[in-house]
Amino acid sequence: MELVTPATPQDAQALADRLGARARFIAGGTLLQQEWDEPRLAPPGLCFINVQAWPETQRIALGEAHLRIGAGARLETVRTHALVLAHAPLLSEALGQLGALGVRRLGTLGGNVGWGMGDSAPVLLALDAEAELADGTREPLERTLLRPVRPLMVAFHLPRADARRPVHAVFEKVGYRAAFSPGRLRLALRWRDAARGRAVVRAAAGAPGVSAVRLHAVEALLAEPGPRPGLAAVRGACLRALPPPLALIASRLIAGHCGLL
Ligand SMILES: Cc1cc2nc3c(=O)[nH]c(=O)nc-3n(C[C@H](O)[C@H](O)[C@H](O)COP(=O)(O)OP(=O)(O)OC[C@H]3O[C@@H](n4cnc5c(N)ncnc54)[C@H](O)[C@@H]3O)c2cc1C
């Protein structure tokens, strides 16, 4: 096992490109360790690329139109940050349901999104987040998550929202039981306005084994004029992106939140 700390994000991406399947970006390591047979014994042959050495990937700052959250920011820092509470309260709320304090203090937002199945990914998709990559370019996070090989993400950019431009959204995390248990489904919905109802503009979901995705068919169904769709139609739309058991859970949540039941 090898651990390297490149001087810049660009160097880190170049190294990962060169090493291919041998490379692993590592931030807090809280998720990666779970893949190892022995928690303190990383598998041989891998090269871990430390992505926590650059100050610009740790900062949270407000731009003219966007809130920029460094991918290396720790989850608990993101959850409690005043700018996040003001401009992306849904993200703060979702992180409040993630793991225990120890995991949130070590784990990072970049690691949670990099996993693809973490709690924050559907929220960021519902909020139209963009990913900033190592070369400084920005692209919709949806596109980044669909890439066959996930690139290094340096930061996330979320449209600003505050009292003048409120966001009407909800995050649902479904588990097997009320006590701490692995999440079964994460779902985020965003509405056009405070009236909510079926005026959903974004729907996104993720789950263990299912990388976070936008539910485009659900968005299209709810945008159709005419009689309100029933639960079966919502389930059919969920099935376009989710396997049947998850589509069943998601459709019930969506129908409930949109007043379709
Ligand atoms: C007890 C326990 C409970 C947990 N509970 C939850 C929970 O409730 N919800 C949840 O979502 N997760 C949970 N997790 C999983 C994990 O801790 C979190 O997802 C955490 O955010 C991972 O962040 P990290 O920095 O530790 O990632 P790492 O383990 O360092 O990396 C995770 C993945 O992301 C990649 N990665 C890291 N940084 C980047 C980057 N900047 N760009 C691109 N890829 C990157 C890595 O290569 C790896 O594939 C839990 C873990 C534990 C141990």
The ligand as an SDF file (V2000), in Angstrom:
LIG
                    3D

 53 58  0  0  0  0  0  0  0  0999 V2000
  -20.2490    4.1100   11.2860 C   0  0  0  0  0  0  0  0  0  0  0  0
  -20.4540    4.7550    9.9320 C   0  0  0  0  0  0  0  0  0  0  0  0
  -21.6830    5.3190    9.6370 C   0  0  0  0  0  0  0  0  0  0  0  0
  -21.9000    5.9150    8.3970 C   0  0  0  0  0  0  0  0  0  0  0  0
  -23.1390    6.4550    8.1570 N   0  0  0  0  0  0  0  0  0  0  0  0
  -23.3670    7.0460    6.9580 C   0  0  0  0  0  0  0  0  0  0  0  0
  -24.6480    7.6240    6.7170 C   0  0  0  0  0  0  0  0  0  0  0  0
  -25.5560    7.6130    7.5400 O   0  0  0  0  0  0  0  0  0  0  0  0
  -24.8270    8.2100    5.4960 N   0  0  0  0  0  0  0  0  0  0  0  0
  -23.8430    8.2570    4.5320 C   0  0  0  0  0  0  0  0  0  0  0  0
  -24.0710    8.8310    3.4610 O   0  0  0  0  0  0  0  0  0  0  0  0
  -22.6420    7.7070    4.7670 N   0  0  0  0  0  0  0  0  0  0  0  0
  -22.3700    7.1060    5.9450 C   0  0  0  0  0  0  0  0  0  0  0  0
  -21.1460    6.5410    6.1800 N   0  0  0  0  0  0  0  0  0  0  0  0
  -20.1720    6.4560    5.0810 C   0  0  0  0  0  0  0  0  0  0  0  0
  -19.0430    7.5270    5.0740 C   0  0  0  0  0  0  0  0  0  0  0  0
  -18.5370    7.7260    6.3340 O   0  0  0  0  0  0  0  0  0  0  0  0
  -19.5140    8.8870    4.5450 C   0  0  0  0  0  0  0  0  0  0  0  0
  -20.1210    8.6810    3.2880 O   0  0  0  0  0  0  0  0  0  0  0  0
  -18.3770    9.9230    4.4170 C   0  0  0  0  0  0  0  0  0  0  0  0
  -18.9040   11.1400    3.9450 O   0  0  0  0  0  0  0  0  0  0  0  0
  -17.2520    9.5220    3.4940 C   0  0  0  0  0  0  0  0  0  0  0  0
  -16.3200   10.5970    3.4640 O   0  0  0  0  0  0  0  0  0  0  0  0
  -14.7630   10.3620    3.5680 P   0  0  0  0  0  0  0  0  0  0  0  0
  -14.1140   11.6830    3.4400 O   0  0  0  0  0  0  0  0  0  0  0  0
  -14.4110    9.5750    4.7770 O   0  0  0  0  0  0  0  0  0  0  0  0
  -14.5480    9.4960    2.2400 O   0  0  0  0  0  0  0  0  0  0  0  0
  -13.4050    8.4340    1.8730 P   0  0  0  0  0  0  0  0  0  0  0  0
  -13.6410    7.1560    2.6160 O   0  0  0  0  0  0  0  0  0  0  0  0
  -12.0740    9.0520    1.9890 O   0  0  0  0  0  0  0  0  0  0  0  0
  -13.7610    8.2410    0.3150 O   0  0  0  0  0  0  0  0  0  0  0  0
  -15.0180    7.7380   -0.0750 C   0  0  0  0  0  0  0  0  0  0  0  0
  -15.0650    7.6090   -1.6110 C   0  0  0  0  0  0  0  0  0  0  0  0
  -15.0320    8.8980   -2.2150 O   0  0  0  0  0  0  0  0  0  0  0  0
  -13.8750    9.0500   -3.0520 C   0  0  0  0  0  0  0  0  0  0  0  0
  -13.4300   10.4350   -2.8450 N   0  0  0  0  0  0  0  0  0  0  0  0
  -12.9960   11.0130   -1.6960 C   0  0  0  0  0  0  0  0  0  0  0  0
  -12.7800   12.3210   -1.8820 N   0  0  0  0  0  0  0  0  0  0  0  0
  -13.0850   12.5780   -3.1890 C   0  0  0  0  0  0  0  0  0  0  0  0
  -13.0710   13.7630   -4.0070 C   0  0  0  0  0  0  0  0  0  0  0  0
  -12.7240   14.9700   -3.5110 N   0  0  0  0  0  0  0  0  0  0  0  0
  -13.4340   13.6590   -5.3010 N   0  0  0  0  0  0  0  0  0  0  0  0
  -13.8070   12.4580   -5.8320 C   0  0  0  0  0  0  0  0  0  0  0  0
  -13.8470   11.3200   -5.1110 N   0  0  0  0  0  0  0  0  0  0  0  0
  -13.4930   11.3750   -3.8080 C   0  0  0  0  0  0  0  0  0  0  0  0
  -12.9030    7.9700   -2.5920 C   0  0  0  0  0  0  0  0  0  0  0  0
  -12.0260    7.5610   -3.6070 O   0  0  0  0  0  0  0  0  0  0  0  0
  -13.8620    6.8650   -2.1830 C   0  0  0  0  0  0  0  0  0  0  0  0
  -14.2940    6.1720   -3.3370 O   0  0  0  0  0  0  0  0  0  0  0  0
  -20.8730    5.9510    7.4220 C   0  0  0  0  0  0  0  0  0  0  0  0
  -19.6280    5.4080    7.7380 C   0  0  0  0  0  0  0  0  0  0  0  0
  -19.4120    4.8210    8.9730 C   0  0  0  0  0  0  0  0  0  0  0  0
  -18.0560    4.2610    9.2830 C   0  0  0  0  0  0  0  0  0  0  0  0
  1  2  1  0
  2  3  1  0
  2 52  2  0
  3  4  2  0
  4  5  1  0
  4 50  1  0
  5  6  2  0
  6  7  1  0
  6 13  1  0
  7  8  2  0
  7  9  1  0
  9 10  1  0
 10 11  2  0
 10 12  1  0
 12 13  2  0
 13 14  1  0
 14 15  1  0
 14 50  1  0
 15 16  1  0
 16 17  1  0
 16 18  1  0
 18 19  1  0
 18 20  1  0
 20 21  1  0
 20 22  1  0
 22 23  1  0
 23 24  1  0
 24 25  2  0
 24 26  1  0
 24 27  1  0
 27 28  1  0
 28 29  2  0
 28 30  1  0
 28 31  1  0
 31 32  1  0
 32 33  1  0
 33 34  1  0
 33 48  1  0
 34 35  1  0
 35 36  1  0
 35 46  1  0
 36 37  1  0
 36 45  1  0
 37 38  2  0
 38 39  1  0
 39 40  1  0
 39 45  2  0
 40 41  1  0
 40 42  2  0
 42 43  1  0
 43 44  2  0
 44 45  1  0
 46 47  1  0
 46 48  1  0
 48 49  1  0
 50 51  2  0
 51 52  1  0
 52 53  1  0
M  END
$$$$
